[in-house]
Amino acid sequence: MDPYLNPFAPGAGSRPPELAGRDEILKQAKISCGRAIKGRHARSLMLLGLRGTGKTVLLNEIERIGKAEGLLTSKIEAPEDARLARLLVPQMRKVMRSLSVVEAAKDIANRGLRGLRGFVSISKIEVAGFEIGVEPEPGLADSGDLQFDLPDLFQAIGEAAQAAGKGWLLLIDEVQYLSEEDLSALIVSLHHMSQSGLPVLLVGAGLPQVARLAGDAKSYAERLFGFPEVGALDKESAARAVERPIEDEGATIDQGALNEIVERTQCYPFFLQEWASISWNNSDGRVITLPEVIEAYTEAVASLDASFFKVRFDRLTKAEVQFVIAMAQLGDGPYPMADIAASMDRKLSSLGPARANIIRKGMIYSTDHGFLDFTVPLFAEFMRRQNH
């Protein structure tokens, strides 16, 4: 079929044509946004899931919902080893500047900008081409301790937003890359907003270990956040994600072909998009058939191996590659650490550094005490393909 009309979107973070199976998460987000703007207690959310499950897509959709509900929004992605303050400063400045033009919020927002100026100075934050343009206000957000200063800045934004009849929705992707200090300061700030009844919300997204990291940073995090899991779709939603976009373009897919895609992808959204996209391009008529889907499978796997999987694999050192090969050779996870050590003929204690580095790179995570699994769905299959 015509590739120009291909409805599928297998790119990273690209919104699929049919956002199936995520209604409950979006409903939770909409309620939180709506309550915040009305001055009611609203719960922040932390979306947890493996790679390729659509967390970034949901963040983008929740940002759209937030704007529609009347909230100002800021979205950042936390890269490895980056300081949260450097990422937040331009966003906070933008929000405060926006609120400063509202007469009812002008004085509060300008005070916040002065606090931000002192914060930037005392924290020695450098942002290219960035200028606050006001004098600092002594005593406001200038202690040099993020756990004291960030709540001050959130307070200024929250009070200004409340005065303006607005709210602030902060969205952070890849939360697992935040340091414990930064995550702790963020949680403290949000806790303060919740206690003060101010319209400031966080929706974060990260790998499954984020719930534990948040709890380790501050024990009350589990009461502050909802932790919806973003996993594989149920079979009905997975089928709808493939079938409806095809039908919207005036084409169809045979039931057997649809079942094949749903089963072989294990209902993971990114893989559904990739295989359905290639099946569309390779179809000769207006009906996608089972033989065409089976033929497209080889191309879909090759495409995923060369991009989705390889990008992550290439970040590993030789020692780390041996570690994940040993995991994959044990079958599908979760994997007991003792079994990994035995497979490598190594002492369990000697694997600590490699394990820590691979977790830090976001490739594996601890599912339970003494157990690991891959953060990338079907990665074990990829590893086994590489070693045959």
C-alpha positions as CSV (number, residue, x, y, z in Angstrom):
1,M,0.0,0.0,0.0
2,D,1.0,3.6,-0.4
3,P,3.8,4.4,2.2
4,Y,2.8,8.0,2.1
5,L,-0.6,7.0,3.7
6,N,1.0,4.7,6.2
7,P,-0.8,5.6,9.5
8,F,1.7,3.9,11.9
9,A,4.3,5.8,14.0
10,P,7.1,3.6,15.2
11,G,9.4,6.5,16.1
12,A,10.6,7.1,19.7
13,G,7.9,9.1,21.5
14,S,5.7,9.4,18.4
15,R,2.0,9.4,19.2
16,P,0.4,6.3,17.7
17,P,-2.7,6.9,15.5
18,E,-4.8,4.9,18.1
19,L,-3.7,5.5,21.7
20,A,-5.3,2.3,22.9
21,G,-5.4,0.8,26.4
22,R,-4.3,3.9,28.3
23,D,-7.7,5.4,29.1
24,E,-7.4,4.9,32.9
25,I,-4.0,6.6,33.2
26,L,-5.2,9.6,31.1
27,K,-8.3,9.8,33.2
28,Q,-6.2,9.9,36.4
29,A,-4.1,12.7,34.9
30,K,-7.1,14.7,33.8
31,I,-8.7,14.5,37.2
32,S,-5.5,15.6,38.9
33,C,-5.2,18.6,36.5
34,G,-8.8,19.5,36.9
35,R,-8.7,19.4,40.7
36,A,-5.4,21.4,40.8
37,I,-6.9,24.2,38.8
38,K,-9.9,24.3,41.1
39,G,-7.7,24.5,44.2
40,R,-8.5,21.0,45.3
41,H,-5.9,18.4,46.5
42,A,-4.5,16.8,43.4
43,R,-2.1,13.8,43.3
44,S,1.0,13.8,41.2
45,L,1.8,10.8,39.1
46,M,4.9,8.7,38.3
47,L,4.4,6.5,35.2
48,L,6.5,3.3,35.5
49,G,7.3,1.0,32.6
50,L,9.9,-0.7,30.4
51,R,11.3,0.8,27.3
52,G,9.0,1.0,24.3
53,T,5.8,0.9,26.3
54,G,4.7,4.5,25.4
55,K,5.6,6.5,28.6
56,T,6.9,9.5,26.6
57,V,3.8,9.4,24.4
58,L,1.6,9.5,27.5
59,L,3.6,12.4,29.0
60,N,3.0,14.4,25.7
61,E,-0.7,13.5,25.9
62,I,-0.9,14.5,29.6
63,E,0.8,17.8,28.7
64,R,-1.9,18.5,26.1
65,I,-4.6,17.6,28.8
66,G,-2.9,20.0,31.3
67,K,-2.9,22.9,28.8
68,A,-6.6,22.2,28.0
69,E,-7.4,22.3,31.7
70,G,-5.7,25.7,32.1
71,L,-2.3,24.7,33.5
72,L,1.0,26.1,32.4
73,T,3.2,23.2,31.4
74,S,6.9,22.5,31.4
75,K,8.5,19.3,30.0
76,I,12.1,18.2,30.5
77,E,14.0,15.0,30.0
78,A,16.6,14.0,32.6
79,P,19.8,12.9,30.9
80,E,22.4,10.8,32.8
81,D,24.5,12.8,35.2
82,A,22.7,16.1,34.7
83,R,21.8,18.5,37.5
84,L,18.1,18.9,38.0
85,A,18.5,22.6,38.8
86,R,20.1,23.4,35.5
87,L,17.2,21.7,33.7
88,L,14.5,23.4,35.7
89,V,15.8,27.0,35.8
90,P,14.9,27.9,32.2
91,Q,11.4,26.3,32.7
92,M,10.7,28.1,36.0
93,R,11.8,31.4,34.5
94,K,9.5,30.9,31.6
95,V,6.5,30.1,33.9
96,M,7.2,33.0,36.2
97,R,7.6,35.4,33.3
98,S,4.3,34.2,31.9
99,L,2.6,34.7,35.3
100,S,4.2,38.1,35.8
101,V,2.0,39.7,33.0
102,V,-1.2,38.8,34.9
103,E,-2.0,41.7,37.2
104,A,-3.2,39.6,40.1
105,A,0.0,37.5,40.1
106,K,2.5,40.2,39.0
107,D,4.1,40.9,42.4
108,I,4.4,37.3,43.5
109,A,5.8,36.2,40.1
110,N,8.4,39.1,40.1
111,R,9.4,38.1,43.6
112,G,9.8,34.6,42.4
113,L,12.0,35.8,39.5
114,R,14.2,37.6,42.1
115,G,14.5,34.4,44.1
116,L,15.4,32.5,40.9
117,R,18.2,35.1,40.2
118,G,19.7,34.4,43.7
119,F,19.3,30.7,43.2
120,V,21.2,30.7,39.9
121,S,23.9,32.8,41.4
122,I,24.4,30.8,44.6
123,S,24.1,27.5,42.8
124,K,26.6,28.5,40.1
125,I,24.2,27.3,37.4
126,E,25.3,28.1,33.8
127,V,22.7,28.0,31.1
128,A,23.9,29.2,27.6
129,G,22.3,32.4,26.5
130,F,20.2,32.7,29.7
131,E,19.6,35.9,31.7
132,I,17.2,36.5,34.5
133,G,17.3,40.3,34.2
134,V,16.5,41.2,37.9
135,E,18.3,41.7,41.1
136,P,18.2,38.8,43.6
137,E,16.0,38.9,46.7
138,P,18.2,38.2,49.8
139,G,17.0,35.2,51.8
140,L,14.8,33.7,49.1
141,A,16.1,30.4,47.5
142,D,19.7,31.4,48.1
143,S,20.8,28.9,50.8
144,G,22.7,26.8,48.3
145,D,20.8,23.7,49.5
146,L,18.4,22.4,46.8
147,Q,16.1,20.8,49.4
148,F,15.5,24.3,50.9
149,D,15.7,26.4,47.8
150,L,13.6,24.4,45.3
151,P,10.5,24.4,47.6
152,D,10.9,28.3,47.8
153,L,10.8,28.5,44.0
154,F,7.9,26.1,43.7
155,Q,6.1,28.1,46.4
156,A,6.5,31.3,44.4
157,I,5.2,29.6,41.2
158,G,2.3,28.0,43.0
159,E,1.2,31.2,44.7
160,A,1.5,33.2,41.5
161,A,-0.4,30.5,39.6
162,Q,-3.1,30.4,42.2
163,A,-3.5,34.2,42.1
164,A,-3.8,34.1,38.3
165,G,-6.3,31.3,38.3
166,K,-3.8,29.0,36.7
167,G,-1.7,26.0,37.7
168,W,1.7,24.5,36.8
169,L,2.2,21.0,35.5
170,L,5.8,19.8,35.4
171,L,6.5,16.8,33.3
172,I,9.9,14.9,33.7
173,D,10.9,12.0,31.5
174,E,13.6,9.4,32.4
175,V,13.3,10.1,36.2
176,Q,15.6,7.2,37.0
177,Y,18.5,9.3,35.9
178,L,18.0,11.9,38.6
179,S,20.4,11.8,41.5
180,E,19.1,10.8,44.9
181,E,19.7,14.4,46.1
182,D,17.8,15.9,43.2
183,L,14.9,13.4,43.4
184,S,14.7,14.1,47.2
185,A,14.5,17.9,46.6
186,L,11.8,17.4,44.0
187,I,9.7,15.2,46.3
188,V,10.1,17.7,49.2
189,S,9.0,20.5,47.0
190,L,5.9,18.6,45.8
191,H,5.1,17.6,49.4
192,H,5.2,21.3,50.3
193,M,2.9,22.2,47.4
194,S,0.4,19.5,48.5
195,Q,0.5,20.7,52.1
196,S,0.0,24.3,51.0
197,G,-2.8,23.4,48.6
198,L,-1.1,25.1,45.7
199,P,-1.8,24.1,42.1
200,V,1.6,22.5,41.2
201,L,1.7,19.0,39.9
202,L,4.4,16.6,38.7
203,V,3.9,13.8,36.2
204,G,7.1,11.9,35.8
205,A,8.0,8.8,33.8
206,G,10.7,6.3,34.3
207,L,11.8,2.7,34.5
208,P,10.2,0.4,37.1
209,Q,12.9,1.1,39.7
210,V,11.7,4.7,40.1
211,A,9.1,3.7,42.7
212,R,11.8,2.3,44.9
213,L,14.2,5.2,44.2
214,A,11.4,7.7,45.2
215,G,10.7,5.7,48.4
216,D,14.4,5.6,49.3
217,A,14.7,9.3,48.7
218,K,11.7,10.2,50.9
219,S,9.5,7.6,52.7
220,Y,6.3,9.6,52.2
221,A,6.7,9.5,48.3
222,E,4.4,6.5,48.1
223,R,1.6,8.7,49.6
224,L,2.4,11.7,47.5
225,F,2.3,10.0,44.1
226,G,0.2,7.6,42.2
227,F,2.4,5.0,40.4
228,P,0.5,3.7,37.4
229,E,2.2,0.9,35.5
230,V,2.6,1.4,31.7
231,G,3.1,-2.1,30.5
232,A,2.2,-4.3,27.5
233,L,-1.4,-3.7,26.3
234,D,-4.1,-6.2,26.8
235,K,-4.8,-8.2,23.6
236,E,-8.0,-6.3,22.8
237,S,-6.3,-3.0,23.0
238,A,-3.3,-4.2,21.0
239,A,-5.6,-5.5,18.2
240,R,-7.4,-2.1,18.2
241,A,-4.1,-0.2,18.0
242,V,-3.3,-2.1,14.8
243,E,-6.7,-2.6,13.2
244,R,-8.4,0.8,13.7
245,P,-5.7,2.9,11.9
246,I,-5.8,0.5,8.9
247,E,-9.6,0.8,8.7
248,D,-9.4,4.6,9.0
249,E,-7.4,4.6,5.8
250,G,-10.0,2.5,4.0
251,A,-8.1,-0.8,4.2
252,T,-8.4,-4.0,6.2
253,I,-6.3,-6.7,7.9
254,D,-7.2,-10.4,8.0
255,Q,-8.0,-11.7,11.4
256,G,-5.2,-14.3,11.2
257,A,-2.7,-11.5,10.3
258,L,-3.9,-9.4,13.2
259,N,-3.6,-12.3,15.6
260,E,0.0,-13.0,14.4
261,I,1.1,-9.4,15.1
262,V,-0.6,-9.3,18.5
263,E,0.9,-12.6,19.7
264,R,4.4,-12.2,18.4
265,T,4.9,-8.7,19.7
266,Q,3.6,-9.7,23.1
267,C,1.4,-6.6,22.8
268,Y,4.2,-4.1,23.4
269,P,3.2,-0.8,21.7
270,F,6.5,0.1,20.0
271,F,6.8,-3.4,18.4
272,L,3.2,-3.3,17.3
273,Q,3.8,0.0,15.5
274,E,7.0,-1.3,13.8
275,W,5.6,-4.5,12.5
276,A,2.3,-3.0,11.5
277,S,4.1,-0.2,9.6
278,I,6.2,-2.6,7.6
279,S,3.2,-4.9,6.9
280,W,1.4,-1.9,5.5
281,N,4.3,-0.9,3.2
282,N,4.7,-4.4,2.0
283,S,1.1,-5.2,1.3
284,D,0.1,-5.5,-2.4
285,G,-3.6,-4.7,-2.0
286,R,-6.1,-3.1,0.3
287,V,-6.1,-6.1,2.6
288,I,-3.1,-7.1,4.7
289,T,-2.9,-10.8,4.7
290,L,-1.2,-13.4,7.0
291,P,1.5,-14.3,4.4
292,E,2.3,-10.6,4.1
293,V,2.6,-10.2,7.8
294,I,4.8,-13.2,8.2
295,E,7.0,-12.0,5.4
296,A,7.2,-8.6,7.1
297,Y,8.4,-10.1,10.3
298,T,12.0,-10.7,9.2
299,E,12.2,-7.0,8.1
300,A,10.6,-5.8,11.3
301,V,13.0,-7.8,13.5
302,A,16.0,-6.6,11.4
303,S,14.8,-3.0,11.8
304,L,14.4,-3.4,15.6
305,D,17.7,-5.1,15.9
306,A,19.5,-2.3,14.0
307,S,17.9,0.5,15.9
308,F,15.8,-0.1,19.1
309,F,18.0,-2.9,20.5
310,K,21.4,-2.0,19.0
311,V,21.4,1.6,20.3
312,R,21.1,0.2,23.9
313,F,23.5,-2.7,23.3
314,D,26.2,-0.5,22.0
315,R,26.4,1.4,25.3
316,L,27.7,-1.7,27.1
317,T,31.4,-2.5,27.8
318,K,32.7,-5.9,26.9
319,A,32.4,-7.1,30.5
320,E,28.8,-5.8,30.7
321,V,28.0,-7.6,27.4
322,Q,29.1,-10.9,28.9
323,F,26.8,-10.2,31.9
324,V,23.7,-9.6,29.7
325,I,24.6,-12.6,27.5
326,A,24.7,-14.8,30.6
327,M,21.2,-13.4,31.5
328,A,19.8,-14.0,28.1
329,Q,21.1,-17.6,27.9
330,L,19.1,-18.4,31.0
331,G,15.9,-17.9,29.1
332,D,13.4,-15.2,29.9
333,G,13.5,-13.2,33.2
334,P,13.4,-12.4,36.0
335,Y,16.9,-13.8,36.6
336,P,18.3,-14.8,40.0
337,M,21.7,-13.3,40.5
338,A,23.0,-16.6,41.8
339,D,22.1,-18.2,38.4
340,I,23.9,-15.4,36.5
341,A,27.0,-15.9,38.5
342,A,26.9,-19.6,38.1
343,S,26.5,-19.2,34.3
344,M,29.5,-17.0,34.2
345,D,31.5,-19.2,36.5
346,R,32.1,-16.2,38.8
347,K,31.6,-15.4,42.4
348,L,28.4,-13.5,43.1
349,S,30.3,-10.8,45.0
350,S,32.5,-10.1,41.9
351,L,29.6,-9.1,39.8
352,G,28.5,-6.1,41.9
353,P,30.3,-3.4,39.8
354,A,29.1,-4.7,36.4
355,R,25.5,-5.1,37.8
356,A,25.6,-1.5,39.2
357,N,26.9,0.0,35.9
358,I,24.3,-1.8,33.8
359,I,21.5,-0.7,36.1
360,R,22.9,2.9,35.9
361,K,22.8,2.7,32.1
362,G,19.1,1.8,32.3
363,M,19.5,-1.7,30.7
364,I,18.5,-3.9,33.7
365,Y,16.7,-3.4,36.9
366,S,16.1,-5.2,40.2
367,T,12.7,-6.8,40.2
368,D,13.1,-8.1,43.7
369,H,15.9,-8.8,46.1
370,G,18.5,-11.0,44.3
371,F,16.6,-10.9,40.9
372,L,17.2,-8.9,37.7
373,D,15.4,-8.3,34.5
374,F,15.9,-6.3,31.3
375,T,14.3,-2.9,31.0
376,V,13.9,-3.5,27.3
377,P,11.1,-5.9,26.3
378,L,12.2,-8.9,24.2
379,F,15.9,-7.9,24.7
380,A,16.7,-11.5,25.8
381,E,15.5,-12.7,22.4
382,F,17.7,-10.1,20.7
383,M,20.8,-11.2,22.6
384,R,20.1,-14.8,21.7
385,R,19.9,-13.8,18.0
386,Q,23.2,-12.1,18.2
387,N,24.9,-15.2,19.6
388,H,23.6,-17.8,17.2
